[in-house]
């Protein structure tokens, strides 16, 4: 081992030890938490003001937006819907340029190490917060904690759930910011070495700028979705205002019904098909998914006791560690390490919402650094635990790209069958005239077949309900909402086309059901609540509901 390599390892170890960004982050978190109790200054505007305190991040955001609008001679302007994407991307690019100017001032490696340690701390803090809110962790059980964090967690512990939604929102923003910053810093064209080491003031500046970039990306996706009926924007004296006054009501109702659904219908992790999904995971990625699950045995240690937020490993030592913990073979350990290692994202992604990033720190928790042509790895236990928990959900929702093709039909068919069964049982509360997977019938002694197979055909009173059962995996980001509505429109077009066949064979259906049919309602039943249920757009006469709301829909509609 040469002297340069040894000295560099010592330097990295010292950087990990002396990283002091956690206090800056906690200050920002507490400011955001204070300021989440806000109200709209005017219906429909993204202008928020606090009840008791100044919101430093938001104040910085508003000042930055004013500065950019003034620079672009846009302080007073009407922006039509066709120009919205261009407008938002202009501002996002200009903010990114400001971020890159800061990033290029500092040593890239030092910045990555400091932000990695900070990210580890943020996730550990989030995990502690989540467990305290659920009542699964007591503050007295945490062994390694600083005074500021202790006071914050104590306030959260005594809040009796009042701040749950606020904290969820802040944590979502935190995660977006750290992943956005990592993607920018890892840009391949950035120089690796500069004179200055990363510092607290620089991080605070980068946080404010990232806050603004993430906020604009989120607003762009939201206003371009059908949540907004009127997409036109007015800029008045440097303030961006939306002409649509209904969007926040739609989102508030959506959030309320999501919470209600989670209470009544807790998440099911598809145990019946888990083995099939894991087999395809191993086939495509070269290691057993349960090797990842074995790492969860360190969860309580990571949350309650872990003091060192990043550990340094050579590739050989990391492979050995993985083998010892998971009992896997050497080639499997290498595949696991390769899969969990963070890579450089494509430049085209920086204008995109984070959902579209191919590599994200919270899913790829190993940071690889090169020293004298040798690789070392930084490993954070909180980031690793968080990654495994995320991957379990992503496997079940078919969001792991390498497995999408093989697992698509397995998940689709299982969810479809379960949703059709549950929905049909709800219909049977109201009628015995229910057919599932309806295609082939006996009509006047002969076989009759529809061209399409209908998930559920049912008649209540004199109303024929033609139901298609669907599932959508996105939900909780503005990009996800936009994606949901786009998929729903495709489903609407499908069922609207199928209605032609239904209407052409109404006499046959009256014979099959042995009743007169005076009305036909096409219906999409989502397994989980969907933003399109709350949104007003052209649904071509198709009704939309979810399993949780289906019984109420029947009582209200029929």
ABEGO torsion letter per residue (X at the ends): XBAAAAAAAAAAAAAAAABAAAAAAAAAAAAAAAAABBBBABBGBABBBBAABBBAAAAAAAAAAAAAAAAAGAABBBBBAAAAAAAAAAAAAAAAAAAAAAAAABBAAAAAAAAAAAAAAAAAAAAAAAAAAAGABBAAABABBBAAAAAAAAAAAAAGGAAAAAAAAAAAAAAAAAAAAAAAAABAABBABBABBBBAAAAAAAAAAAAAAAAAAAAAAAAABAABABABBBBBGGBBBBABAAAAAAAAAAAAAAAAAAAABBBBAGAAAAAAAAAAAAAAAGBBAAAAAAAAAAAAAAAAABABABBBBBAAAAAAAAAAAAGBBAAAAAAAAAAABBBBBBAAAAABBAAABABBAAABABBBBBBGGBBBBBBBAAAAAAAAAAAAAAAAAGABAAAAAAAAAAAAAAAAAAAAAAAAAAAAAABABBBBGBABBBBGGBBBBBABBBABBBBBEABBBBBBBBBBABAABAAAAAAAAAAAAAAAAAAAAAAAAAAAAAAAAAAAAGBBBABBBBBBBBABBBAAAABBBBAGGBBBBBAAAAAAAAAAAX
